[in-house]
């Protein structure tokens, strides 16, 4: 599997067979121009979105005619709610989770998305507002690659992100959804606030990154990818 960090919370996953899955694509110029990342304008086979906010869901004509994976289920009676479905031969599992919010506000729910591509399990929690419970960790199962929000305010912040890493113990965790030059005025904390909490990390300049189940590191390596569409 090949992984590319497009920007904000958007990633492209490509299988060895050429299947292209775009996760949480942003709408360029959303929120009155505060999402100023360069548009992603490539064909994809699947668009998978954790929730409908404009910085996490967008369909561009350049994508072609992709299948769309998106659930809107909510927990009932405190139960852990998991959805599942197979799209283009890829099984997706959706875990209903609370959206992050400013103090005193409710922000609804997101659907954390998990799937396995070429033997590598990936989990994108979207705008997760707190670390997972033990029941949620159990329901999710093994995670090899955790796409990790670290910016706070609308997601978990650096300290809670570290708690999430320790509970899931992925082979690789990739920080996302943080303050950057082309994502402005969203009151997010910078990536460095999280990196300052971890002993070491791997900074990768070339993308995409190839991930193979036979060569994944032991838990957990922090993989620092610079967004490709932030120039």
C-alpha positions in Angstrom: 0.0 0.0 0.0 1.1 3.5 -0.8 0.2 6.5 1.5 0.2 10.2 0.6 -0.7 13.1 2.9 -2.5 15.6 0.8 -3.2 18.1 3.5 -5.4 18.9 6.6 -7.1 15.5 7.1 -6.9 14.3 3.5 -4.9 11.2 2.5 -4.6 9.1 -0.6 -4.2 5.3 -0.2 -3.2 3.3 -3.3 -3.2 -0.4 -3.4 -0.7 -2.6 -5.3 -3.4 -3.3 -7.8 -4.0 0.4 -8.5 -7.1 1.0 -6.4 -7.1 4.6 -5.2 -9.0 5.7 -2.0 -9.2 9.3 -1.1 -9.9 10.0 2.6 -11.6 13.1 3.9 -11.1 15.4 0.9 -11.4 19.1 1.7 -13.3 21.7 -0.4 -10.6 24.2 -1.6 -11.4 27.7 -0.3 -13.9 26.4 2.3 -14.8 28.5 5.3 -14.3 31.8 3.5 -10.9 30.8 2.2 -9.5 29.5 5.5 -8.9 26.1 3.8 -6.3 27.5 1.3 -4.7 24.2 0.4 -4.1 23.6 -3.3 -6.9 21.5 -4.9 -6.5 17.8 -5.3 -7.4 17.1 -8.9 -6.8 13.5 -9.7 -9.1 10.5 -10.5 -9.9 8.2 -7.6 -12.0 5.0 -7.2 -13.4 5.7 -3.7 -14.0 8.8 -1.7 -14.4 7.9 2.0 -15.5 10.6 4.5 -15.8 10.6 8.3 -18.3 13.4 8.2 -19.9 16.1 6.0 -18.0 19.3 7.1 -16.5 21.1 4.2 -12.9 20.4 5.3 -13.6 16.7 5.3 -16.0 16.0 2.4 -15.8 17.3 -1.1 -16.5 15.7 -4.5 -14.6 17.3 -7.4 -15.3 16.5 -11.1 -11.6 15.7 -11.4 -12.2 12.7 -9.2 -14.2 11.0 -12.0 -17.1 8.9 -10.8 -15.9 7.4 -7.5 -17.9 5.3 -5.1 -18.7 7.2 -1.9 -18.3 5.8 1.6 -20.1 7.8 4.3 -22.2 6.8 7.3 -24.3 9.0 9.6 -25.2 6.5 12.4 -25.1 7.6 16.0 -24.6 5.7 19.3 -27.8 4.6 20.9 -28.0 3.9 24.7 -24.3 4.1 25.2 -23.6 1.2 22.8 -20.6 1.1 20.5 -22.0 1.4 17.0 -20.1 -0.1 14.1 -21.1 -0.1 10.4 -19.5 -2.1 7.7 -19.7 -2.5 3.9 -17.7 -3.7 1.0 -16.9 -1.2 -1.8 -14.8 -2.1 -4.9 -13.6 -5.2 -3.0 -12.5 -3.2 0.0 -14.2 -3.7 3.4 -14.8 -0.5 5.3 -15.8 -0.4 9.0 -17.3 2.7 10.5 -17.1 3.5 14.2 -19.4 6.3 15.5 -17.4 8.7 17.6 -18.0 12.2 19.2 -16.8 15.2 17.2 -14.4 17.5 19.0 -15.9 20.8 20.2 -15.0 24.0 21.9 -15.8 24.1 25.7 -19.5 24.2 26.4 -20.5 23.2 22.9 -21.8 20.0 21.3 -20.5 19.3 17.8 -22.3 16.0 16.9 -20.6 12.9 15.7 -18.1 11.5 13.1 -17.6 8.0 11.8 -14.1 6.8 12.2 -13.2 4.7 9.2 -11.1 1.6 9.2 -10.1 -0.7 6.3 -7.3 -3.1 5.3 -5.4 -2.6 2.0 -2.7 -5.0 0.9 -2.6 -6.5 4.4 -2.2 -3.1 6.1 -5.0 -1.9 8.4 -5.7 1.9 8.4 -7.8 3.9 10.7 -8.9 7.5 10.1 -10.8 8.9 13.2 -11.9 12.2 11.6 -12.5 15.0 14.0 -12.4 12.7 17.0 -13.0 14.7 20.2 -11.6 12.3 22.8 -9.5 9.1 23.1 -11.2 5.9 22.5 -12.8 3.8 25.2 -11.7 0.2 25.9 -14.9 -1.0 24.2 -14.2 1.1 21.1 -10.6 -0.1 20.9 -11.8 -3.7 21.1 -14.5 -3.1 18.4 -11.9 -1.4 16.1 -9.4 -4.3 16.3 -5.9 -4.1 15.0 -4.6 -0.8 13.6 -1.3 -0.7 11.7 -1.6 2.9 10.4 -3.3 5.5 12.5 -4.0 8.9 10.9 -3.8 11.0 14.0 -5.5 14.4 14.6 -3.3 16.5 16.9 -4.5 20.1 16.6 -7.1 20.4 19.3 -10.2 22.6 19.4 -12.2 20.6 16.9 -10.3 17.3 17.5 -8.1 15.8 20.2 -5.0 17.9 21.0 -1.4 16.7 21.4 -1.8 15.2 24.9 -5.0 13.2 24.0 -3.4 12.2 20.7 -0.6 10.6 22.7 -3.2 8.7 24.8 -4.8 7.4 21.6 -1.5 6.2 20.3 -0.8 4.4 23.5 -4.2 2.7 23.5 -4.2 1.6 19.9 -0.4 0.8 19.6 -0.3 1.2 15.8 2.9 0.4 13.9 2.8 3.9 12.4 1.0 7.1 13.4 0.8 10.1 11.1 0.0 13.5 12.6 -2.7 15.5 10.8 -5.3 18.2 11.3 -3.0 20.8 12.8 -2.2 24.4 12.2 -0.3 25.0 9.0 0.3 28.0 6.8 -2.6 27.2 4.4 -5.1 26.2 7.0 -5.6 29.5 8.7 -7.7 30.9 11.6 -9.1 27.5 12.8 -7.5 27.9 16.2 -5.5 24.7 15.8 -2.3 23.9 17.6 0.9 23.3 15.5 2.2 19.8 14.8 5.3 20.6 16.9 3.2 20.6 20.1 2.6 16.9 19.6 6.1 16.1 18.3 7.5 17.6 21.5 5.7 14.9 23.5 7.3 11.9 21.6 10.9 10.8 22.0 11.6 10.5 18.3 10.0 10.4 14.9 10.7 9.6 11.3 10.6 12.6 8.9 9.9 11.5 5.4 10.4 13.9 2.5 9.4 11.7 -0.5 5.8 10.6 -1.0 4.0 8.3 -1.5 5.2 6.2 1.4 5.2 2.4 0.8 3.8 0.3 3.7 4.1 -3.4 3.7 2.8 -5.7 6.5 6.0 -7.7 6.6 8.2 -4.6 7.2 6.0 -2.5 9.5 7.9 -1.3 12.6 7.1 -2.4 16.2 4.7 0.0 17.9 4.9 2.9 17.5 6.8 5.0 15.0 5.6 8.6 14.4 5.8 9.2 10.7 6.0 12.9 9.9 4.7 13.6 6.4 4.6 17.2 5.0 1.3 17.8 3.1 1.8 17.7 -0.6 -0.8 20.4 -1.4 0.3 23.0 1.1 2.7 24.8 -1.3 
